Amino acid sequence: MYGNSLMGWNVLAFIVIVVVILLVIGGLVALVLWAVRSSSRPVPGPAFHGADAPKPAASTTLLRELADLRDQGIITPEEFEAKKAEILGRL
């Protein structure tokens, strides 16, 4: 007598559990896809690449010119050091 009525509740509980599991799996798949797509965006790199990168000889010349400007008092020693660090960072 009670066996048949409990059978319906068992089926309903099973269906609810399966639906919840499928929703969780769908959410995880969506999260993984979002992470993969967002990580495939290009990451900004150095300002100079390949042929655009300053050559060591050009950098040496530029540093000499900056040192002359510093020695003449046209730029401050702090400005010289900041520009020097920028130039050396590009190499």
PyMOL Python script that loads the backbone (N, CA, C, O; Angstrom):
from pymol import cmd

cmd.read_pdbstr("""\
ATOM      1  N   MET A   1       0.813  -1.181   0.000  1.00  0.00           N
ATOM      2  CA  MET A   1       0.000   0.000   0.000  1.00  0.00           C
ATOM      3  C   MET A   1       0.868   1.260   0.000  1.00  0.00           C
ATOM      4  O   MET A   1       0.644   2.151  -0.820  1.00  0.00           O
ATOM      5  N   TYR A   2       1.868   1.358   0.913  1.00  0.00           N
ATOM      6  CA  TYR A   2       2.721   2.540   0.968  1.00  0.00           C
ATOM      7  C   TYR A   2       3.857   2.472  -0.053  1.00  0.00           C
ATOM      8  O   TYR A   2       4.435   3.504  -0.394  1.00  0.00           O
ATOM      9  N   GLY A   3       4.176   1.315  -0.529  1.00  0.00           N
ATOM     10  CA  GLY A   3       5.281   1.138  -1.463  1.00  0.00           C
ATOM     11  C   GLY A   3       5.095   1.924  -2.747  1.00  0.00           C
ATOM     12  O   GLY A   3       6.054   2.493  -3.267  1.00  0.00           O
ATOM     13  N   ASN A   4       3.884   1.964  -3.265  1.00  0.00           N
ATOM     14  CA  ASN A   4       3.645   2.665  -4.526  1.00  0.00           C
ATOM     15  C   ASN A   4       3.763   4.179  -4.359  1.00  0.00           C
ATOM     16  O   ASN A   4       4.264   4.846  -5.265  1.00  0.00           O
ATOM     17  N   SER A   5       3.327   4.735  -3.253  1.00  0.00           N
ATOM     18  CA  SER A   5       3.388   6.183  -3.077  1.00  0.00           C
ATOM     19  C   SER A   5       4.821   6.643  -2.828  1.00  0.00           C
ATOM     20  O   SER A   5       5.188   7.739  -3.250  1.00  0.00           O
ATOM     21  N   LEU A   6       5.630   5.848  -2.164  1.00  0.00           N
ATOM     22  CA  LEU A   6       7.029   6.196  -1.949  1.00  0.00           C
ATOM     23  C   LEU A   6       7.829   6.101  -3.238  1.00  0.00           C
ATOM     24  O   LEU A   6       8.823   6.804  -3.416  1.00  0.00           O
ATOM     25  N   MET A   7       7.396   5.240  -4.119  1.00  0.00           N
ATOM     26  CA  MET A   7       8.089   5.086  -5.392  1.00  0.00           C
ATOM     27  C   MET A   7       8.047   6.391  -6.184  1.00  0.00           C
ATOM     28  O   MET A   7       9.037   6.740  -6.828  1.00  0.00           O
ATOM     29  N   GLY A   8       6.954   7.106  -6.157  1.00  0.00           N
ATOM     30  CA  GLY A   8       6.829   8.376  -6.872  1.00  0.00           C
ATOM     31  C   GLY A   8       7.760   9.436  -6.301  1.00  0.00           C
ATOM     32  O   GLY A   8       8.357  10.201  -7.059  1.00  0.00           O
ATOM     33  N   TRP A   9       7.894   9.494  -4.981  1.00  0.00           N
ATOM     34  CA  TRP A   9       8.785  10.458  -4.339  1.00  0.00           C
ATOM     35  C   TRP A   9      10.243  10.142  -4.646  1.00  0.00           C
ATOM     36  O   TRP A   9      11.049  11.056  -4.821  1.00  0.00           O
ATOM     37  N   ASN A  10      10.587   8.874  -4.713  1.00  0.00           N
ATOM     38  CA  ASN A  10      11.961   8.478  -5.055  1.00  0.00           C
ATOM     39  C   ASN A  10      12.321   8.923  -6.473  1.00  0.00           C
ATOM     40  O   ASN A  10      13.427   9.406  -6.713  1.00  0.00           O
ATOM     41  N   VAL A  11      11.407   8.762  -7.386  1.00  0.00           N
ATOM     42  CA  VAL A  11      11.641   9.174  -8.771  1.00  0.00           C
ATOM     43  C   VAL A  11      11.799  10.697  -8.835  1.00  0.00           C
ATOM     44  O   VAL A  11      12.688  11.210  -9.515  1.00  0.00           O
ATOM     45  N   LEU A  12      10.929  11.406  -8.122  1.00  0.00           N
ATOM     46  CA  LEU A  12      11.009  12.872  -8.106  1.00  0.00           C
ATOM     47  C   LEU A  12      12.332  13.344  -7.501  1.00  0.00           C
ATOM     48  O   LEU A  12      12.958  14.264  -8.028  1.00  0.00           O
ATOM     49  N   ALA A  13      12.759  12.730  -6.413  1.00  0.00           N
ATOM     50  CA  ALA A  13      14.027  13.095  -5.781  1.00  0.00           C
ATOM     51  C   ALA A  13      15.192  12.812  -6.725  1.00  0.00           C
ATOM     52  O   ALA A  13      16.123  13.612  -6.815  1.00  0.00           O
ATOM     53  N   PHE A  14      15.148  11.695  -7.420  1.00  0.00           N
ATOM     54  CA  PHE A  14      16.203  11.357  -8.378  1.00  0.00           C
ATOM     55  C   PHE A  14      16.270  12.384  -9.507  1.00  0.00           C
ATOM     56  O   PHE A  14      17.361  12.805  -9.891  1.00  0.00           O
ATOM     57  N   ILE A  15      15.132  12.787 -10.037  1.00  0.00           N
ATOM     58  CA  ILE A  15      15.089  13.772 -11.122  1.00  0.00           C
ATOM     59  C   ILE A  15      15.636  15.113 -10.639  1.00  0.00           C
ATOM     60  O   ILE A  15      16.395  15.763 -11.358  1.00  0.00           O
ATOM     61  N   VAL A  16      15.261  15.536  -9.434  1.00  0.00           N
ATOM     62  CA  VAL A  16      15.753  16.802  -8.894  1.00  0.00           C
ATOM     63  C   VAL A  16      17.266  16.752  -8.728  1.00  0.00           C
ATOM     64  O   VAL A  16      17.952  17.716  -9.067  1.00  0.00           O
ATOM     65  N   ILE A  17      17.793  15.663  -8.220  1.00  0.00           N
ATOM     66  CA  ILE A  17      19.241  15.525  -8.032  1.00  0.00           C
ATOM     67  C   ILE A  17      19.964  15.565  -9.372  1.00  0.00           C
ATOM     68  O   ILE A  17      21.000  16.219  -9.494  1.00  0.00           O
ATOM     69  N   VAL A  18      19.435  14.878 -10.375  1.00  0.00           N
ATOM     70  CA  VAL A  18      20.062  14.869 -11.699  1.00  0.00           C
ATOM     71  C   VAL A  18      20.061  16.274 -12.299  1.00  0.00           C
ATOM     72  O   VAL A  18      21.058  16.689 -12.889  1.00  0.00           O
ATOM     73  N   VAL A  19      18.958  17.014 -12.158  1.00  0.00           N
ATOM     74  CA  VAL A  19      18.875  18.369 -12.695  1.00  0.00           C
ATOM     75  C   VAL A  19      19.886  19.277 -12.000  1.00  0.00           C
ATOM     76  O   VAL A  19      20.566  20.063 -12.661  1.00  0.00           O
ATOM     77  N   VAL A  20      19.992  19.180 -10.690  1.00  0.00           N
ATOM     78  CA  VAL A  20      20.955  20.000  -9.950  1.00  0.00           C
ATOM     79  C   VAL A  20      22.382  19.676 -10.385  1.00  0.00           C
ATOM     80  O   VAL A  20      23.187  20.587 -10.578  1.00  0.00           O
ATOM     81  N   ILE A  21      22.701  18.410 -10.539  1.00  0.00           N
ATOM     82  CA  ILE A  21      24.043  18.008 -10.975  1.00  0.00           C
ATOM     83  C   ILE A  21      24.334  18.545 -12.376  1.00  0.00           C
ATOM     84  O   ILE A  21      25.439  19.025 -12.631  1.00  0.00           O
ATOM     85  N   LEU A  22      23.370  18.473 -13.277  1.00  0.00           N
ATOM     86  CA  LEU A  22      23.569  18.994 -14.627  1.00  0.00           C
ATOM     87  C   LEU A  22      23.770  20.515 -14.621  1.00  0.00           C
ATOM     88  O   LEU A  22      24.576  21.033 -15.394  1.00  0.00           O
ATOM     89  N   LEU A  23      23.050  21.226 -13.764  1.00  0.00           N
ATOM     90  CA  LEU A  23      23.233  22.676 -13.658  1.00  0.00           C
ATOM     91  C   LEU A  23      24.629  23.018 -13.139  1.00  0.00           C
ATOM     92  O   LEU A  23      25.267  23.950 -13.629  1.00  0.00           O
ATOM     93  N   VAL A  24      25.091  22.276 -12.162  1.00  0.00           N
ATOM     94  CA  VAL A  24      26.431  22.519 -11.615  1.00  0.00           C
ATOM     95  C   VAL A  24      27.494  22.241 -12.678  1.00  0.00           C
ATOM     96  O   VAL A  24      28.434  23.021 -12.829  1.00  0.00           O
ATOM     97  N   ILE A  25      27.357  21.152 -13.405  1.00  0.00           N
ATOM     98  CA  ILE A  25      28.311  20.816 -14.457  1.00  0.00           C
ATOM     99  C   ILE A  25      28.288  21.889 -15.547  1.00  0.00           C
ATOM    100  O   ILE A  25      29.343  22.291 -16.038  1.00  0.00           O
ATOM    101  N   GLY A  26      27.103  22.352 -15.929  1.00  0.00           N
ATOM    102  CA  GLY A  26      26.997  23.409 -16.931  1.00  0.00           C
ATOM    103  C   GLY A  26      27.670  24.686 -16.465  1.00  0.00           C
ATOM    104  O   GLY A  26      28.349  25.347 -17.251  1.00  0.00           O
ATOM    105  N   GLY A  27      27.494  25.042 -15.209  1.00  0.00           N
ATOM    106  CA  GLY A  27      28.148  26.225 -14.667  1.00  0.00           C
ATOM    107  C   GLY A  27      29.659  26.094 -14.668  1.00  0.00           C
ATOM    108  O   GLY A  27      30.363  27.051 -14.989  1.00  0.00           O
ATOM    109  N   LEU A  28      30.164  24.927 -14.315  1.00  0.00           N
ATOM    110  CA  LEU A  28      31.609  24.703 -14.328  1.00  0.00           C
ATOM    111  C   LEU A  28      32.183  24.774 -15.739  1.00  0.00           C
ATOM    112  O   LEU A  28      33.260  25.331 -15.950  1.00  0.00           O
ATOM    113  N   VAL A  29      31.456  24.206 -16.707  1.00  0.00           N
ATOM    114  CA  VAL A  29      31.911  24.273 -18.096  1.00  0.00           C
ATOM    115  C   VAL A  29      31.944  25.722 -18.565  1.00  0.00           C
ATOM    116  O   VAL A  29      32.900  26.137 -19.220  1.00  0.00           O
ATOM    117  N   ALA A  30      30.910  26.498 -18.238  1.00  0.00           N
ATOM    118  CA  ALA A  30      30.880  27.911 -18.621  1.00  0.00           C
ATOM    119  C   ALA A  30      32.035  28.672 -17.971  1.00  0.00           C
ATOM    120  O   ALA A  30      32.646  29.529 -18.609  1.00  0.00           O
ATOM    121  N   LEU A  31      32.335  28.367 -16.720  1.00  0.00           N
ATOM    122  CA  LEU A  31      33.435  29.035 -16.017  1.00  0.00           C
ATOM    123  C   LEU A  31      34.782  28.704 -16.654  1.00  0.00           C
ATOM    124  O   LEU A  31      35.625  29.587 -16.811  1.00  0.00           O
ATOM    125  N   VAL A  32      34.991  27.453 -17.019  1.00  0.00           N
ATOM    126  CA  VAL A  32      36.242  27.049 -17.663  1.00  0.00           C
ATOM    127  C   VAL A  32      36.376  27.719 -19.028  1.00  0.00           C
ATOM    128  O   VAL A  32      37.451  28.211 -19.369  1.00  0.00           O
ATOM    129  N   LEU A  33      35.304  27.745 -19.809  1.00  0.00           N
ATOM    130  CA  LEU A  33      35.357  28.403 -21.117  1.00  0.00           C
ATOM    131  C   LEU A  33      35.653  29.890 -20.976  1.00  0.00           C
ATOM    132  O   LEU A  33      36.425  30.442 -21.760  1.00  0.00           O
ATOM    133  N   TRP A  34      35.053  30.544 -19.991  1.00  0.00           N
ATOM    134  CA  TRP A  34      35.314  31.962 -19.764  1.00  0.00           C
ATOM    135  C   TRP A  34      36.777  32.187 -19.405  1.00  0.00           C
ATOM    136  O   TRP A  34      37.392  33.142 -19.882  1.00  0.00           O
ATOM    137  N   ALA A  35      37.343  31.312 -18.565  1.00  0.00           N
ATOM    138  CA  ALA A  35      38.736  31.455 -18.152  1.00  0.00           C
ATOM    139  C   ALA A  35      39.676  31.247 -19.340  1.00  0.00           C
ATOM    140  O   ALA A  35      40.669  31.961 -19.478  1.00  0.00           O
ATOM    141  N   VAL A  36      39.369  30.282 -20.187  1.00  0.00           N
ATOM    142  CA  VAL A  36      40.219  30.012 -21.350  1.00  0.00           C
ATOM    143  C   VAL A  36      40.165  31.191 -22.313  1.00  0.00           C
ATOM    144  O   VAL A  36      41.199  31.615 -22.830  1.00  0.00           O
ATOM    145  N   ARG A  37      38.993  31.716 -22.553  1.00  0.00           N
ATOM    146  CA  ARG A  37      38.863  32.845 -23.484  1.00  0.00           C
ATOM    147  C   ARG A  37      39.535  34.097 -22.940  1.00  0.00           C
ATOM    148  O   ARG A  37      40.162  34.837 -23.699  1.00  0.00           O
ATOM    149  N   SER A  38      39.419  34.343 -21.657  1.00  0.00           N
ATOM    150  CA  SER A  38      40.026  35.556 -21.106  1.00  0.00           C
ATOM    151  C   SER A  38      41.541  35.432 -21.013  1.00  0.00           C
ATOM    152  O   SER A  38      42.238  36.445 -21.061  1.00  0.00           O
ATOM    153  N   SER A  39      42.064  34.225 -20.883  1.00  0.00           N
ATOM    154  CA  SER A  39      43.512  34.061 -20.800  1.00  0.00           C
ATOM    155  C   SER A  39      44.156  34.060 -22.178  1.00  0.00           C
ATOM    156  O   SER A  39      45.377  34.184 -22.272  1.00  0.00           O
ATOM    157  N   SER A  40      43.385  33.926 -23.245  1.00  0.00           N
ATOM    158  CA  SER A  40      43.970  33.916 -24.583  1.00  0.00           C
ATOM    159  C   SER A  40      44.115  35.320 -25.154  1.00  0.00           C
ATOM    160  O   SER A  40      44.577  35.475 -26.284  1.00  0.00           O
ATOM    161  N   ARG A  41      43.731  36.346 -24.401  1.00  0.00           N
ATOM    162  CA  ARG A  41      43.925  37.720 -24.855  1.00  0.00           C
ATOM    163  C   ARG A  41      45.414  38.039 -24.845  1.00  0.00           C
ATOM    164  O   ARG A  41      46.143  37.588 -23.961  1.00  0.00           O
ATOM    165  N   PRO A  42      45.866  38.814 -25.825  1.00  0.00           N
ATOM    166  CA  PRO A  42      47.290  39.143 -25.837  1.00  0.00           C
ATOM    167  C   PRO A  42      47.668  40.012 -24.642  1.00  0.00           C
ATOM    168  O   PRO A  42      46.960  40.949 -24.272  1.00  0.00           O
ATOM    169  N   VAL A  43      48.788  39.673 -24.066  1.00  0.00           N
ATOM    170  CA  VAL A  43      49.296  40.418 -22.910  1.00  0.00           C
ATOM    171  C   VAL A  43      50.234  41.504 -23.427  1.00  0.00           C
ATOM    172  O   VAL A  43      51.119  41.216 -24.233  1.00  0.00           O
ATOM    173  N   PRO A  44      50.057  42.745 -22.979  1.00  0.00           N
ATOM    174  CA  PRO A  44      50.968  43.791 -23.448  1.00  0.00           C
ATOM    175  C   PRO A  44      52.408  43.469 -23.065  1.00  0.00           C
ATOM    176  O   PRO A  44      52.699  43.115 -21.923  1.00  0.00           O
ATOM    177  N   GLY A  45      53.286  43.597 -24.023  1.00  0.00           N
ATOM    178  CA  GLY A  45      54.685  43.303 -23.786  1.00  0.00           C
ATOM    179  C   GLY A  45      55.507  44.577 -23.741  1.00  0.00           C
ATOM    180  O   GLY A  45      54.973  45.663 -23.519  1.00  0.00           O
ATOM    181  N   PRO A  46      56.784  44.441 -23.950  1.00  0.00           N
ATOM    182  CA  PRO A  46      57.634  45.624 -23.961  1.00  0.00           C
ATOM    183  C   PRO A  46      57.220  46.585 -25.067  1.00  0.00           C
ATOM    184  O   PRO A  46      56.567  46.192 -26.034  1.00  0.00           O
ATOM    185  N   ALA A  47      57.602  47.831 -24.916  1.00  0.00           N
ATOM    186  CA  ALA A  47      57.209  48.852 -25.891  1.00  0.00           C
ATOM    187  C   ALA A  47      57.849  48.614 -27.246  1.00  0.00           C
ATOM    188  O   ALA A  47      57.296  49.033 -28.263  1.00  0.00           O
ATOM    189  N   PHE A  48      59.004  47.949 -27.290  1.00  0.00           N
ATOM    190  CA  PHE A  48      59.711  47.744 -28.543  1.00  0.00           C
ATOM    191  C   PHE A  48      59.850  46.254 -28.802  1.00  0.00           C
ATOM    192  O   PHE A  48      60.194  45.485 -27.905  1.00  0.00           O
ATOM    193  N   HIS A  49      59.576  45.849 -30.059  1.00  0.00           N
ATOM    194  CA  HIS A  49      59.691  44.448 -30.454  1.00  0.00           C
ATOM    195  C   HIS A  49      60.556  44.350 -31.700  1.00  0.00           C
ATOM    196  O   HIS A  49      60.469  45.197 -32.589  1.00  0.00           O
ATOM    197  N   GLY A  50      61.369  43.344 -31.766  1.00  0.00           N
ATOM    198  CA  GLY A  50      62.110  43.022 -32.972  1.00  0.00           C
ATOM    199  C   GLY A  50      62.877  44.186 -33.561  1.00  0.00           C
ATOM    200  O   GLY A  50      63.790  44.719 -32.931  1.00  0.00           O
ATOM    201  N   ALA A  51      62.504  44.585 -34.778  1.00  0.00           N
ATOM    202  CA  ALA A  51      63.219  45.639 -35.498  1.00  0.00           C
ATOM    203  C   ALA A  51      63.024  47.005 -34.848  1.00  0.00           C
ATOM    204  O   ALA A  51      63.841  47.906 -35.037  1.00  0.00           O
ATOM    205  N   ASP A  52      61.934  47.163 -34.075  1.00  0.00           N
ATOM    206  CA  ASP A  52      61.673  48.446 -33.427  1.00  0.00           C
ATOM    207  C   ASP A  52      62.557  48.686 -32.205  1.00  0.00           C
ATOM    208  O   ASP A  52      62.689  49.822 -31.751  1.00  0.00           O
ATOM    209  N   ALA A  53      63.154  47.638 -31.678  1.00  0.00           N
ATOM    210  CA  ALA A  53      63.950  47.778 -30.455  1.00  0.00           C
ATOM    211  C   ALA A  53      65.194  48.614 -30.751  1.00  0.00           C
ATOM    212  O   ALA A  53      65.800  48.479 -31.814  1.00  0.00           O
ATOM    213  N   PRO A  54      65.566  49.466 -29.818  1.00  0.00           N
ATOM    214  CA  PRO A  54      66.750  50.297 -30.052  1.00  0.00           C
ATOM    215  C   PRO A  54      68.002  49.438 -30.114  1.00  0.00           C
ATOM    216  O   PRO A  54      68.151  48.487 -29.348  1.00  0.00           O
ATOM    217  N   LYS A  55      68.880  49.771 -31.010  1.00  0.00           N
ATOM    218  CA  LYS A  55      70.151  49.062 -31.150  1.00  0.00           C
ATOM    219  C   LYS A  55      71.094  49.527 -30.045  1.00  0.00           C
ATOM    220  O   LYS A  55      71.017  50.678 -29.616  1.00  0.00           O
ATOM    221  N   PRO A  56      71.989  48.645 -29.576  1.00  0.00           N
ATOM    222  CA  PRO A  56      72.932  49.052 -28.528  1.00  0.00           C
ATOM    223  C   PRO A  56      73.770  50.265 -28.919  1.00  0.00           C
ATOM    224  O   PRO A  56      74.025  51.133 -28.084  1.00  0.00           O
ATOM    225  N   ALA A  57      74.199  50.336 -30.174  1.00  0.00           N
ATOM    226  CA  ALA A  57      75.008  51.486 -30.594  1.00  0.00           C
ATOM    227  C   ALA A  57      74.197  52.767 -30.526  1.00  0.00           C
ATOM    228  O   ALA A  57      74.703  53.799 -30.086  1.00  0.00           O
ATOM    229  N   ALA A  58      72.928  52.711 -30.964  1.00  0.00           N
ATOM    230  CA  ALA A  58      72.071  53.894 -30.917  1.00  0.00           C
ATOM    231  C   ALA A  58      71.819  54.297 -29.469  1.00  0.00           C
ATOM    232  O   ALA A  58      71.773  55.484 -29.147  1.00  0.00           O
ATOM    233  N   SER A  59      71.655  53.310 -28.606  1.00  0.00           N
ATOM    234  CA  SER A  59      71.432  53.597 -27.189  1.00  0.00           C
ATOM    235  C   SER A  59      72.655  54.257 -26.573  1.00  0.00           C
ATOM    236  O   SER A  59      72.529  55.174 -25.762  1.00  0.00           O
ATOM    237  N   THR A  60      73.846  53.789 -26.959  1.00  0.00           N
ATOM    238  CA  THR A  60      75.077  54.379 -26.440  1.00  0.00           C
ATOM    239  C   THR A  60      75.195  55.837 -26.881  1.00  0.00           C
ATOM    240  O   THR A  60      75.557  56.706 -26.088  1.00  0.00           O
ATOM    241  N   THR A  61      74.889  56.096 -28.145  1.00  0.00           N
ATOM    242  CA  THR A  61      74.938  57.466 -28.662  1.00  0.00           C
ATOM    243  C   THR A  61      73.941  58.351 -27.922  1.00  0.00           C
ATOM    244  O   THR A  61      74.258  59.478 -27.544  1.00  0.00           O
ATOM    245  N   LEU A  62      72.727  57.825 -27.717  1.00  0.00           N
ATOM    246  CA  LEU A  62      71.700  58.593 -27.024  1.00  0.00           C
ATOM    247  C   LEU A  62      72.111  58.883 -25.580  1.00  0.00           C
ATOM    248  O   LEU A  62      71.874  59.981 -25.076  1.00  0.00           O
ATOM    249  N   LEU A  63      72.722  57.911 -24.918  1.00  0.00           N
ATOM    250  CA  LEU A  63      73.183  58.128 -23.545  1.00  0.00           C
ATOM    251  C   LEU A  63      74.291  59.190 -23.493  1.00  0.00           C
ATOM    252  O   LEU A  63      74.334  60.010 -22.576  1.00  0.00           O
ATOM    253  N   ARG A  64      75.182  59.163 -24.489  1.00  0.00           N
ATOM    254  CA  ARG A  64      76.235  60.194 -24.538  1.00  0.00           C
ATOM    255  C   ARG A  64      75.634  61.582 -24.726  1.00  0.00           C
ATOM    256  O   ARG A  64      76.059  62.543 -24.083  1.00  0.00           O
ATOM    257  N   GLU A  65      74.642  61.680 -25.612  1.00  0.00           N
ATOM    258  CA  GLU A  65      73.991  62.972 -25.845  1.00  0.00           C
ATOM    259  C   GLU A  65      73.277  63.457 -24.583  1.00  0.00           C
ATOM    260  O   GLU A  65      73.316  64.642 -24.251  1.00  0.00           O
ATOM    261  N   LEU A  66      72.633  62.538 -23.893  1.00  0.00           N
ATOM    262  CA  LEU A  66      71.962  62.914 -22.643  1.00  0.00           C
ATOM    263  C   LEU A  66      72.974  63.354 -21.589  1.00  0.00           C
ATOM    264  O   LEU A  66      72.731  64.298 -20.837  1.00  0.00           O
ATOM    265  N   ALA A  67      74.113  62.660 -21.542  1.00  0.00           N
ATOM    266  CA  ALA A  67      75.153  63.045 -20.578  1.00  0.00           C
ATOM    267  C   ALA A  67      75.674  64.443 -20.898  1.00  0.00           C
ATOM    268  O   ALA A  67      75.938  65.230 -19.989  1.00  0.00           O
ATOM    269  N   ASP A  68      75.823  64.760 -22.193  1.00  0.00           N
ATOM    270  CA  ASP A  68      76.245  66.112 -22.580  1.00  0.00           C
ATOM    271  C   ASP A  68      75.217  67.151 -22.142  1.00  0.00           C
ATOM    272  O   ASP A  68      75.581  68.215 -21.640  1.00  0.00           O
ATOM    273  N   LEU A  69      73.933  66.842 -22.330  1.00  0.00           N
ATOM    274  CA  LEU A  69      72.877  67.767 -21.899  1.00  0.00           C
ATOM    275  C   LEU A  69      72.908  67.965 -20.389  1.00  0.00           C
ATOM    276  O   LEU A  69      72.698  69.070 -19.888  1.00  0.00           O
ATOM    277  N   ARG A  70      73.174  66.874 -19.674  1.00  0.00           N
ATOM    278  CA  ARG A  70      73.285  66.978 -18.214  1.00  0.00           C
ATOM    279  C   ARG A  70      74.478  67.828 -17.818  1.00  0.00           C
ATOM    280  O   ARG A  70      74.379  68.688 -16.942  1.00  0.00           O
ATOM    281  N   ASP A  71      75.613  67.579 -18.475  1.00  0.00           N
ATOM    282  CA  ASP A  71      76.836  68.330 -18.161  1.00  0.00           C
ATOM    283  C   ASP A  71      76.690  69.821 -18.473  1.00  0.00           C
ATOM    284  O   ASP A  71      77.303  70.660 -17.814  1.00  0.00           O
ATOM    285  N   GLN A  72      75.877  70.145 -19.479  1.00  0.00           N
ATOM    286  CA  GLN A  72      75.652  71.544 -19.847  1.00  0.00           C
ATOM    287  C   GLN A  72      74.589  72.201 -18.963  1.00  0.00           C
ATOM    288  O   GLN A  72      74.364  73.408 -19.048  1.00  0.00           O
ATOM    289  N   GLY A  73      73.947  71.410 -18.125  1.00  0.00           N
ATOM    290  CA  GLY A  73      72.924  71.948 -17.234  1.00  0.00           C
ATOM    291  C   GLY A  73      71.561  72.101 -17.885  1.00  0.00           C
ATOM    292  O   GLY A  73      70.670  72.733 -17.316  1.00  0.00           O
ATOM    293  N   ILE A  74      71.388  71.534 -19.067  1.00  0.00           N
ATOM    294  CA  ILE A  74      70.104  71.640 -19.769  1.00  0.00           C
ATOM    295  C   ILE A  74      69.066  70.719 -19.127  1.00  0.00           C
ATOM    296  O   ILE A  74      67.890  71.069 -19.032  1.00  0.00           O
ATOM    297  N   ILE A  75      69.505  69.554 -18.692  1.00  0.00           N
ATOM    298  CA  ILE A  75      68.620  68.645 -17.945  1.00  0.00           C
ATOM    299  C   ILE A  75      69.241  68.383 -16.584  1.00  0.00           C
ATOM    300  O   ILE A  75      70.453  68.508 -16.402  1.00  0.00           O
ATOM    301  N   THR A  76      68.403  68.022 -15.643  1.00  0.00           N
ATOM    302  CA  THR A  76      68.889  67.760 -14.287  1.00  0.00           C
ATOM    303  C   THR A  76      69.466  66.343 -14.212  1.00  0.00           C
ATOM    304  O   THR A  76      69.162  65.505 -15.060  1.00  0.00           O
ATOM    305  N   PRO A  77      70.294  66.074 -13.203  1.00  0.00           N
ATOM    306  CA  PRO A  77      70.802  64.711 -13.023  1.00  0.00           C
ATOM    307  C   PRO A  77      69.669  63.693 -12.822  1.00  0.00           C
ATOM    308  O   PRO A  77      69.783  62.544 -13.250  1.00  0.00           O
ATOM    309  N   GLU A  78      68.592  64.114 -12.178  1.00  0.00           N
ATOM    310  CA  GLU A  78      67.459  63.204 -11.969  1.00  0.00           C
ATOM    311  C   GLU A  78      66.793  62.860 -13.300  1.00  0.00           C
ATOM    312  O   GLU A  78      66.418  61.710 -13.532  1.00  0.00           O
ATOM    313  N   GLU A  79      66.649  63.856 -14.170  1.00  0.00           N
ATOM    314  CA  GLU A  79      66.070  63.600 -15.488  1.00  0.00           C
ATOM    315  C   GLU A  79      66.971  62.668 -16.294  1.00  0.00           C
ATOM    316  O   GLU A  79      66.494  61.768 -16.984  1.00  0.00           O
ATOM    317  N   PHE A  80      68.285  62.898 -16.195  1.00  0.00           N
ATOM    318  CA  PHE A  80      69.242  62.037 -16.892  1.00  0.00           C
ATOM    319  C   PHE A  80      69.115  60.592 -16.411  1.00  0.00           C
ATOM    320  O   PHE A  80      69.052  59.671 -17.225  1.00  0.00           O
ATOM    321  N   GLU A  81      69.077  60.392 -15.090  1.00  0.00           N
ATOM    322  CA  GLU A  81      68.990  59.031 -14.538  1.00  0.00           C
ATOM    323  C   GLU A  81      67.696  58.344 -14.944  1.00  0.00           C
ATOM    324  O   GLU A  81      67.691  57.151 -15.249  1.00  0.00           O
ATOM    325  N   ALA A  82      66.603  59.090 -14.949  1.00  0.00           N
ATOM    326  CA  ALA A  82      65.316  58.507 -15.336  1.00  0.00           C
ATOM    327  C   ALA A  82      65.339  58.085 -16.805  1.00  0.00           C
ATOM    328  O   ALA A  82      64.883  56.992 -17.142  1.00  0.00           O
ATOM    329  N   LYS A  83      65.864  58.940 -17.674  1.00  0.00           N
ATOM    330  CA  LYS A  83      65.928  58.612 -19.096  1.00  0.00           C
ATOM    331  C   LYS A  83      66.898  57.470 -19.349  1.00  0.00           C
ATOM    332  O   LYS A  83      66.645  56.611 -20.194  1.00  0.00           O
ATOM    333  N   LYS A  84      68.019  57.459 -18.611  1.00  0.00           N
ATOM    334  CA  LYS A  84      68.999  56.385 -18.747  1.00  0.00           C
ATOM    335  C   LYS A  84      68.378  55.046 -18.381  1.00  0.00           C
ATOM    336  O   LYS A  84      68.578  54.054 -19.083  1.00  0.00           O
ATOM    337  N   ALA A  85      67.621  55.012 -17.280  1.00  0.00           N
ATOM    338  CA  ALA A  85      66.966  53.775 -16.867  1.00  0.00           C
ATOM    339  C   ALA A  85      65.958  53.320 -17.926  1.00  0.00           C
ATOM    340  O   ALA A  85      65.826  52.125 -18.190  1.00  0.00           O
ATOM    341  N   GLU A  86      65.258  54.266 -18.524  1.00  0.00           N
ATOM    342  CA  GLU A  86      64.286  53.932 -19.571  1.00  0.00           C
ATOM    343  C   GLU A  86      64.984  53.325 -20.782  1.00  0.00           C
ATOM    344  O   GLU A  86      64.531  52.316 -21.323  1.00  0.00           O
ATOM    345  N   ILE A  87      66.084  53.936 -21.207  1.00  0.00           N
ATOM    346  CA  ILE A  87      66.824  53.449 -22.383  1.00  0.00           C
ATOM    347  C   ILE A  87      67.425  52.073 -22.124  1.00  0.00           C
ATOM    348  O   ILE A  87      67.337  51.181 -22.969  1.00  0.00           O
ATOM    349  N   LEU A  88      68.031  51.904 -20.961  1.00  0.00           N
ATOM    350  CA  LEU A  88      68.636  50.610 -20.625  1.00  0.00           C
ATOM    351  C   LEU A  88      67.588  49.526 -20.443  1.00  0.00           C
ATOM    352  O   LEU A  88      67.854  48.350 -20.690  1.00  0.00           O
ATOM    353  N   GLY A  89      66.390  49.923 -20.007  1.00  0.00           N
ATOM    354  CA  GLY A  89      65.311  48.942 -19.847  1.00  0.00           C
ATOM    355  C   GLY A  89      64.803  48.408 -21.178  1.00  0.00           C
ATOM    356  O   GLY A  89      64.223  47.323 -21.224  1.00  0.00           O
ATOM    357  N   ARG A  90      65.007  49.143 -22.251  1.00  0.00           N
ATOM    358  CA  ARG A  90      64.537  48.712 -23.582  1.00  0.00           C
ATOM    359  C   ARG A  90      65.471  47.700 -24.222  1.00  0.00           C
ATOM    360  O   ARG A  90      65.079  47.013 -25.165  1.00  0.00           O
ATOM    361  N   LEU A  91      66.699  47.594 -23.728  1.00  0.00           N
ATOM    362  CA  LEU A  91      67.674  46.688 -24.347  1.00  0.00           C
ATOM    363  C   LEU A  91      67.388  45.244 -24.048  1.00  0.00           C
ATOM    364  O   LEU A  91      68.121  44.363 -24.499  1.00  0.00           O
TER     365      LEU A  91
END
""", "prot")
cmd.dss("prot")
cmd.show_as("cartoon", "prot")
cmd.util.cbc("prot")
cmd.orient("prot")
